[in-house]
Amino acid sequence: MKKEKSGILPLTSYSNIAPYFILTTNPLTFRHAWNYIFTIINKFFMIQLLQKFHITKRKVIFVDTQLDEKIPFVQEKVHDYMQFTNYFVRPISMLISVHGFFKAYPVINKYLDFLALQYSSAAKIYKKCMTTTHRPRIKNNKLFRMIHFFDPHLCCVPSLHVAISSGVWAWFRNYFENTPEFPDKEFRLNEIRTLALKIAESVLFVKQHSVNCVPMSLYMLTAITPQNFFTTKDAISFFEDLFFDIPDEILSNSLKTEIKEHFHFIYEKSLLEHCYDENWQECILRWFEQLN
């Protein structure tokens, strides 16, 4: 593995395979790893498959808008979209490399529990109402064929691509703040954030999610985590940093502004309504009723 000029290994140099074997077989991480895997299966894939094969008959709502029609379909962004799993797996290899397994495993267990929380929280919405968007049919791209074959595309709001990507950044920010001995923290956190933004952008360009999915996902992240974990300020900053490297010929500055204003409105409206609700899901479910 080559080092960058700075001497710091990029996150992409860490294994995206080893954690599966290490965590699922070691008794110190076994329970947390398998809990996370079964949470994904039961509260994401099975929910969709049962609906796809008409075993369940939940309401399904389209959540894309006229604003989504203005966002071009950009096939190349599928590579950023497909980095999602590697994005949250490689930091586990990084933690093991930096700390050694026996010092890292308690941290990894907490990290896995945090990821599982995202899936189980999102499933509270999916089980009550399923959401989808209009996807273009792509026949000449094997990645899109794979996505469309394996993904029934019924769990758009909240988007786990967006919630987990931004959540991983917030999780490591918190971890680094409490781990002064961790090397190159600023570089690593910037790297994680840059990747999170690319993944969040990609969900719109490959038409897997809508402009409504992004702010609802960050709203969920704010609502289900401790008070200072992912704040309103964090969400606003995340919105503002999106599309920074997207050329004007793909998205004009005026369209970028329009999209971000929509993000701000949906996120802040949801957060305000949450102040008057018993649980965080109520404002999302009310919004579904308006779309129906």
FITOR-538879 format. One record per atom (N, C-alpha, C): residue in one letter; x, y, z. Coordinates in steps of 0.05 Angstrom, whole numbers, padded with zeros to 5 digits, always signed. Example, Ala and Ser with C-alpha at 12.3 -4.5 7.8 and 13.67 -1.06 7.14 Angstrom:
a+00264-00114+00156a+00246-00090+00156a+00264-00066+00156s+00257-00045+00142s+00273-00021+00143s+00258+00001+00157
This chain:
m+00017-00024+00000m+00000+00000+00000m+00017+00025+00000k+00012+00043-00018k+00028+00067-00020k+00017+00089-00001k+00035+00104+00010k+00027+00126+00027k+00024+00151+00010e+00007+00169+00020e+00005+00195+00007e+00031+00211+00014k+00034+00234+00000k+00058+00250+00005k+00060+00259+00034s+00037+00262+00047s+00037+00270+00075s+00046+00247+00093g+00048+00223+00083g+00055+00200+00099g+00032+00187+00113i+00007+00197+00108i-00016+00186+00120i-00030+00167+00100l-00037+00143+00109l-00051+00125+00092l-00079+00135+00087p-00089+00136+00062p-00117+00144+00058p-00135+00122+00068l-00159+00130+00074l-00179+00110+00084l-00183+00088+00065t-00181+00093+00039t-00186+00073+00018t-00164+00051+00019s-00142+00056+00033s-00121+00035+00034s-00127+00014+00055y-00147+00019+00072y-00153+00000+00093y-00173-00021+00082s-00171-00045+00093s-00187-00068+00083s-00217-00063+00087n-00232-00070+00066n-00261-00070+00068n-00272-00098+00071i-00254-00118+00073i-00262-00146+00075i-00256-00157+00103a-00232-00151+00113a-00223-00164+00138a-00243-00161+00161p-00256-00137+00165p-00274-00134+00188p-00297-00155+00188y-00306-00164+00165y-00327-00184+00164y-00318-00210+00177f-00294-00218+00172f-00284-00243+00183f-00276-00240+00212i-00263-00217+00218i-00254-00213+00246i-00277-00210+00265l-00296-00193+00259l-00316-00185+00278l-00337-00207+00282t-00343-00222+00261t-00364-00242+00263t-00354-00268+00275t-00328-00271+00279t-00318-00296+00290t-00305-00293+00317n-00297-00269+00324n-00284-00264+00350n-00305-00261+00372p-00303-00276+00394p-00323-00274+00415p-00326-00247+00427l-00306-00230+00425l-00308-00203+00437l-00325-00184+00420t-00329-00190+00395t-00346-00173+00377t-00369-00188+00365f-00370-00214+00369f-00389-00232+00355f-00418-00221+00358r-00427-00216+00382r-00455-00209+00387r-00462-00182+00374h-00444-00163+00376h-00450-00137+00364h-00450-00138+00333a-00431-00153+00322a-00429-00156+00293a-00453-00169+00281w-00461-00192+00293w-00484-00206+00283w-00510-00192+00288n-00512-00177+00310n-00535-00161+00315n-00538-00140+00292y-00516-00128+00284y-00517-00108+00263y-00526-00122+00236i-00514-00145+00230i-00520-00158+00205i-00550-00166+00204f-00560-00178+00226f-00588-00186+00227f-00607-00162+00227t-00598-00140+00238t-00614-00115+00237t-00618-00106+00209i-00596-00106+00193i-00597-00099+00165i-00616-00117+00150i-00613-00143+00154i-00629-00163+00140i-00659-00160+00147n-00664-00159+00173n-00692-00159+00182n-00706-00132+00178k-00691-00110+00182k-00704-00084+00183k-00699-00066+00158f-00687-00079+00138f-00684-00065+00113f-00691-00083+00089f-00676-00104+00086f-00680-00121+00063f-00706-00137+00064m-00711-00150+00087m-00736-00166+00090m-00761-00149+00088i-00760-00125+00099i-00784-00108+00097i-00791-00103+00068q-00771-00098+00052q-00775-00093+00023q-00783-00117+00008l-00770-00140+00013l-00776-00164-00001l-00804-00174+00004l-00813-00172+00030l-00840-00180+00036l-00861-00163+00021q-00855-00138+00018q-00873-00120+00003q-00871-00127-00027k-00847-00131-00037k-00844-00137-00065k-00859-00161-00074f-00860-00182-00057f-00873-00207-00064f-00902-00208-00052h-00912-00184-00045h-00940-00181-00037h-00948-00197-00012i-00928-00202+00004i-00935-00215+00030i-00945-00195+00050t-00933-00171+00049t-00944-00148+00063t-00956-00129+00043k-00975-00113+00052k-00988-00094+00033k-00989-00066+00045r-00965-00056+00050r-00963-00029+00061r-00967-00008+00039k-00975+00015+00048k-00977+00038+00029k-00950+00045+00018v-00948+00051-00008v-00923+00060-00021v-00928+00087-00033i-00911+00106-00027i-00915+00134-00036i-00890+00143-00052f-00894+00156-00074f-00872+00168-00089f-00865+00195-00076v-00839+00199-00070v-00831+00223-00056v-00814+00242-00072d-00811+00236-00098d-00795+00255-00114d-00813+00278-00123t-00800+00300-00131t-00814+00325-00136t-00806+00337-00163q-00818+00360-00170q-00810+00374-00194q-00781+00383-00192l-00772+00388-00168l-00744+00397-00165l-00725+00374-00172d-00733+00349-00166d-00716+00326-00174d-00713+00324-00204e-00734+00332-00219e-00733+00331-00248e-00712+00350-00259k-00704+00370-00244k-00684+00389-00253k-00656+00379-00249i-00653+00359-00232i-00627+00347-00226i-00621+00326-00247p-00599+00329-00262p-00594+00309-00283p-00586+00282-00272f-00591+00262-00288f-00582+00235-00282f-00553+00233-00291v-00535+00227-00273v-00506+00226-00279v-00496+00197-00273q-00493+00182-00294q-00485+00153-00290q-00460+00150-00274e-00440+00168-00279e-00414+00165-00266e-00415+00166-00236k-00436+00179-00225k-00439+00181-00196k-00446+00155-00183v-00452+00134-00198v-00458+00108-00187v-00434+00097-00171h-00409+00105-00179h-00385+00095-00166h-00384+00107-00137d-00391+00132-00134d-00393+00143-00107d-00415+00130-00091y-00438+00125-00104y-00460+00112-00090y-00452+00084-00080m-00437+00070-00096m-00430+00042-00089m-00408+00041-00068q-00396+00064-00061q-00376+00064-00039q-00388+00064-00011f-00414+00064-00010f-00428+00066+00016f-00419+00045+00036t-00420+00020+00029t-00412-00001+00048t-00383+00001+00056n-00366+00004+00037n-00337+00007+00043n-00332+00031+00061y-00348+00052+00057y-00345+00076+00072y-00347+00071+00102f-00366+00055+00111f-00369+00051+00140f-00354+00026+00150v-00345+00009+00132v-00330-00014+00140v-00300-00008+00143r-00288+00007+00125r-00260+00012+00126r-00251+00026+00152p-00267+00044+00164p-00258+00056+00189p-00254+00035+00211i-00267+00012+00209i-00263-00009+00229i-00234-00020+00226s-00226-00025+00201s-00198-00033+00197s-00178-00012+00206m-00185+00013+00202m-00168+00035+00212m-00165+00034+00242l-00187+00030+00256l-00186+00030+00286l-00168+00006+00295i-00171-00016+00282i-00155-00040+00290i-00125-00034+00284s-00120-00022+00261s-00092-00016+00253s-00079+00004+00273v-00094+00024+00281v-00083+00045+00299v-00080+00035+00328h-00101+00022+00338h-00101+00015+00366h-00093-00014+00372g-00095-00032+00352g-00093-00060+00358g-00121-00070+00366f-00127-00096+00360f-00154-00106+00363f-00164-00104+00392f-00147-00111+00411f-00157-00113+00439f-00163-00086+00451k-00150-00065+00441k-00158-00038+00450k-00181-00027+00434a-00183-00036+00409a-00203-00025+00391a-00230-00037+00394y-00232-00062+00403y-00257-00076+00401y-00280-00063+00417p-00276-00052+00441p-00298-00039+00454p-00309-00015+00438v-00291+00000+00425v-00299+00022+00408v-00314+00012+00384i-00305-00009+00372i-00318-00020+00348i-00346-00030+00355n-00349-00042+00379n-00376-00051+00387n-00395-00028+00389k-00386-00006+00400k-00403+00018+00402k-00410+00029+00374y-00391+00028+00357y-00395+00037+00329y-00415+00020+00315l-00413-00006+00318l-00433-00025+00306l-00461-00020+00317d-00462-00015+00343d-00488-00010+00355d-00501+00016+00345f-00484+00036+00340f-00493+00061+00328f-00504+00056+00300l-00490+00040+00284l-00499+00035+00257l-00526+00019+00258a-00528+00000+00276a-00552-00015+00279a-00576+00003+00287l-00570+00022+00304l-00591+00041+00312l-00603+00056+00288q-00587+00063+00269q-00597+00077+00246q-00617+00060+00230y-00610+00034+00226y-00628+00016+00212y-00654+00011+00227s-00651+00006+00253s-00675+00000+00269s-00693+00024+00271s-00681+00048+00272s-00697+00073+00274s-00712+00078+00247a-00698+00075+00225a-00710+00079+00199a-00733+00060+00194a-00730+00035+00204a-00750+00015+00200a-00777+00022+00214k-00776+00040+00234k-00801+00049+00246k-00818+00064+00226i-00805+00077+00207i-00819+00091+00186i-00827+00071+00164y-00808+00054+00156y-00813+00035+00134y-00836+00017+00140k-00839+00009+00165k-00861-00010+00172k-00889+00003+00171k-00889+00029+00172k-00915+00043+00171k-00922+00053+00144c-00902+00061+00128c-00906+00070+00101c-00881+00068+00086m-00882+00057+00061m-00859+00054+00044m-00858+00076+00024t-00834+00083+00016t-00830+00106-00002t-00811+00098-00025t-00816+00110-00048t-00800+00104-00072t-00797+00129-00089t-00781+00127-00110t-00778+00148-00130t-00778+00136-00158h-00781+00152-00178h-00780+00143-00206h-00751+00140-00214r-00743+00116-00221r-00715+00111-00229r-00714+00106-00259p-00695+00118-00273p-00692+00112-00302p-00683+00083-00306r-00691+00072-00328r-00682+00044-00335r-00656+00046-00349i-00636+00032-00337i-00609+00032-00348i-00602+00004-00355k-00598-00002-00381k-00592-00029-00389k-00562-00034-00395n-00548-00013-00400n-00520-00016-00410n-00499-00011-00388n-00507-00013-00363n-00489-00008-00340n-00493-00030-00319k-00473-00047-00315k-00476-00070-00297k-00481-00062-00268l-00470-00039-00260l-00475-00030-00232l-00504-00023-00228f-00515-00009-00247f-00544-00002-00245f-00561-00026-00247r-00554-00045-00264r-00570-00069-00266r-00570-00084-00240m-00546-00085-00226m-00544-00098-00201m-00561-00084-00179i-00559-00057-00178i-00574-00041-00159i-00604-00046-00163h-00613-00044-00187h-00642-00047-00193h-00652-00075-00189f-00634-00095-00192f-00642-00123-00187f-00645-00129-00158f-00625-00121-00142f-00624-00128-00114f-00639-00109-00095d-00644-00084-00105d-00657-00064-00088d-00685-00060-00097p-00705-00069-00081p-00733-00064-00089p-00741-00035-00088h-00724-00018-00076h-00728+00011-00077h-00754+00020-00064l-00758+00011-00040l-00782+00018-00025l-00777+00031+00001c-00752+00037+00007c-00744+00050+00033c-00728+00075+00028c-00741+00095+00016c-00727+00119+00009c-00725+00139+00031v-00747+00142+00047v-00747+00161+00069v-00750+00146+00095p-00730+00148+00113p-00705+00163+00109p-00684+00147+00094s-00667+00162+00081s-00645+00149+00065s-00623+00140+00084l-00617+00115+00085l-00595+00105+00102l-00568+00112+00090h-00567+00115+00064h-00542+00124+00052h-00534+00151+00064v-00554+00169+00066v-00548+00196+00076v-00545+00196+00106a-00563+00183+00120a-00562+00184+00150a-00536+00171+00160i-00528+00148+00149i-00505+00135+00159i-00479+00149+00150s-00479+00160+00126s-00455+00174+00116s-00449+00198+00134s-00470+00214+00139s-00466+00238+00157s-00462+00229+00185g-00475+00207+00193g-00473+00197+00220g-00445+00186+00227v-00433+00173+00208v-00405+00163+00212v-00386+00186+00217w-00390+00208+00201w-00373+00231+00206w-00377+00242+00234a-00402+00245+00243a-00408+00255+00270a-00397+00236+00291w-00400+00210+00286w-00391+00191+00306w-00360+00193+00310f-00346+00195+00288f-00317+00197+00290f-00308+00224+00301r-00322+00245+00295r-00316+00271+00307r-00318+00269+00337n-00339+00256+00347n-00342+00253+00376n-00320+00235+00387y-00314+00213+00373y-00293+00195+00382y-00266+00208+00383f-00259+00223+00362f-00233+00237+00362f-00230+00258+00384e-00253+00271+00390e-00252+00292+00411e-00246+00279+00438n-00253+00254+00441n-00249+00240+00467n-00225+00221+00466t-00210+00222+00444t-00186+00205+00441t-00163+00222+00432p-00151+00237+00450p-00130+00256+00443p-00105+00243+00430e-00101+00217+00436e-00077+00204+00425e-00080+00194+00396f-00104+00196+00385f-00108+00186+00358f-00093+00203+00338p-00077+00191+00320p-00060+00206+00302p-00075+00218+00279d-00067+00242+00270d-00077+00254+00245d-00107+00257+00245k-00118+00266+00267k-00147+00267+00270k-00160+00286+00250e-00148+00310+00247e-00160+00330+00229e-00161+00320+00200f-00139+00308+00191f-00138+00297+00164f-00159+00275+00161r-00161+00257+00180r-00179+00234+00178r-00208+00243+00178l-00215+00263+00195l-00242+00272+00197l-00250+00287+00171n-00232+00302+00160n-00238+00316+00135n-00242+00296+00112e-00226+00274+00113e-00229+00253+00093e-00256+00239+00095i-00264+00233+00119i-00290+00220+00124i-00313+00238+00115r-00311+00264+00121r-00332+00282+00114r-00334+00286+00083t-00311+00287+00070t-00311+00290+00041t-00325+00266+00028l-00319+00242+00038l-00332+00218+00027l-00362+00218+00033a-00370+00227+00057a-00398+00228+00064a-00413+00247+00045l-00402+00270+00039l-00415+00289+00021l-00418+00277-00007k-00397+00263-00017k-00399+00251-00043k-00421+00230-00045i-00424+00214-00024i-00444+00194-00023i-00472+00207-00022a-00475+00227-00006a-00501+00241-00003a-00508+00254-00030e-00489+00266-00044e-00495+00277-00070e-00503+00256-00090s-00490+00233-00089s-00494+00212-00109s-00522+00201-00109v-00535+00201-00085v-00562+00189-00084v-00582+00205-00101l-00576+00231-00105l-00594+00247-00122l-00587+00244-00152f-00561+00243-00158f-00553+00241-00186f-00559+00214-00199v-00560+00192-00182v-00567+00166-00194v-00596+00159-00190k-00611+00179-00179k-00640+00177-00176k-00649+00155-00158q-00633+00149-00138q-00641+00130-00117q-00657+00143-00095h-00654+00169-00093h-00669+00185-00072h-00677+00212-00083s-00694+00225-00068s-00704+00251-00077s-00693+00273-00059v-00699+00298-00066v-00691+00321-00050v-00705+00321-00023n-00727+00305-00021n-00740+00303+00005n-00726+00283+00024c-00713+00263+00012c-00700+00242+00028c-00677+00252+00044v-00662+00271+00032v-00637+00280+00045v-00642+00294+00071p-00659+00315+00072p-00664+00329+00098p-00678+00312+00118m-00697+00294+00109m-00710+00277+00128m-00691+00257+00141s-00670+00250+00127s-00650+00231+00138s-00633+00245+00160l-00626+00270+00155l-00610+00285+00175l-00628+00292+00199y-00654+00297+00193y-00672+00301+00215y-00674+00276+00233m-00676+00253+00221m-00676+00228+00237m-00651+00226+00254l-00628+00231+00241l-00602+00229+00255l-00602+00248+00280t-00611+00272+00276t-00612+00291+00299t-00631+00281+00320a-00654+00270+00312a-00675+00263+00331a-00668+00238+00348i-00653+00219+00337i-00649+00194+00351i-00623+00193+00366t-00606+00214+00364t-00580+00214+00378t-00580+00234+00401p-00560+00233+00418p-00558+00252+00440p-00557+00281+00430q-00563+00299+00448q-00568+00327+00441q-00546+00340+00424n-00521+00335+00430n-00499+00349+00416n-00484+00331+00396f-00496+00308+00390f-00483+00290+00371f-00484+00300+00343f-00508+00307+00333f-00511+00318+00306f-00532+00340+00308t-00522+00364+00310t-00539+00387+00316t-00551+00400+00291t-00569+00419+00295t-00579+00434+00273t-00557+00448+00258k-00537+00459+00273k-00514+00472+00260k-00499+00452+00242d-00496+00427+00251d-00483+00406+00235d-00498+00401+00209a-00525+00399+00212a-00541+00394+00188a-00539+00416+00168i-00541+00441+00177i-00539+00464+00160i-00512+00465+00146s-00491+00459+00161s-00464+00459+00149s-00462+00437+00128f-00474+00414+00134f-00473+00391+00115f-00488+00399+00089f-00511+00411+00091f-00526+00420+00067f-00509+00440+00051e-00497+00459+00064e-00482+00480+00050e-00457+00469+00036d-00446+00448+00046d-00421+00437+00034d-00427+00418+00011l-00452+00411+00007l-00459+00394-00016l-00455+00409-00042f-00448+00394-00063f-00446+00404-00091f-00423+00423-00095f-00404+00425-00076f-00382+00444-00078f-00365+00439-00103d-00361+00413-00109d-00344+00406-00132d-00360+00399-00157i-00386+00403-00156i-00403+00396-00180i-00402+00420-00199p-00393+00415-00224p-00391+00436-00244p-00418+00450-00250d-00417+00475-00259d-00441+00490-00265d-00457+00477-00288e-00443+00464-00306e-00457+00452-00328e-00475+00428-00319i-00469+00417-00296i-00486+00396-00285i-00508+00408-00267l-00500+00425-00249l-00519+00439-00232l-00511+00469-00231s-00529+00486-00241s-00523+00515-00240s-00523+00524-00211n-00511+00547-00206n-00510+00558-00179n-00538+00564-00169s-00556+00573-00186s-00583+00578-00178s-00598+00553-00170l-00593+00531-00184l-00606+00506-00177l-00594+00494-00151k-00568+00497-00148k-00556+00489-00122k-00569+00504-00099t-00572+00529-00102t-00585+00545-00081t-00614+00536-00076e-00628+00531-00097e-00656+00522-00095e-00658+00495-00080i-00640+00477-00086i-00640+00451-00073i-00633+00454-00043k-00613+00470-00037k-00605+00473-00010k-00626+00487+00007e-00640+00506-00005e-00662+00519+00009e-00684+00500+00015h-00689+00481-00003h-00709+00460+00002h-00700+00442+00025f-00674+00435+00025f-00663+00419+00047f-00668+00433+00074h-00660+00458+00075h-00663+00474+00100h-00692+00474+00109f-00711+00479+00090f-00739+00482+00097f-00750+00455+00109i-00745+00433+00095i-00755+00407+00104i-00743+00399+00131y-00717+00403+00134y-00703+00395+00159y-00714+00412+00182e-00714+00438+00179e-00722+00456+00201e-00751+00453+00208k-00768+00449+00187k-00797+00445+00192k-00801+00419+00208s-00787+00398+00201s-00789+00373+00215s-00780+00375+00244l-00758+00389+00248l-00747+00393+00275l-00766+00409+00292l-00778+00429+00280l-00797+00446+00295l-00822+00430+00303e-00833+00414+00284e-00856+00398+00290e-00850+00377+00311h-00826+00367+00311h-00818+00347+00331h-00820+00357+00359c-00818+00383+00363c-00821+00395+00390c-00849+00390+00401y-00868+00385+00384y-00896+00382+00393y-00906+00353+00390d-00888+00335+00382d-00896+00307+00378d-00885+00290+00400e-00898+00267+00405e-00889+00248+00425e-00864+00233+00414n-00863+00228+00389n-00839+00215+00378n-00832+00227+00351w-00808+00222+00343w-00796+00236+00319w-00809+00227+00293q-00822+00205+00293q-00834+00195+00267q-00859+00210+00259e-00873+00222+00278e-00899+00233+00272e-00899+00254+00250c-00880+00272+00250c-00880+00293+00229c-00875+00281+00201i-00859+00260+00200i-00854+00247+00174i-00879+00233+00164l-00893+00219+00182l-00917+00205+00174l-00939+00225+00166r-00941+00248+00179r-00960+00268+00171r-00954+00279+00143w-00928+00282+00138w-00919+00292+00112w-00927+00271+00091f-00924+00245+00097f-00933+00225+00078f-00962+00227+00071e-00978+00233+00091e-01007+00236+00086e-01013+00259+00067q-00997+00280+00069q-01001+00302+00051q-00994+00296+00022l-00973+00278+00019l-00965+00270-00008l-00984+00250-00020n-00998+00235-00003n-01015+00213-00013n-01039+00223-00029
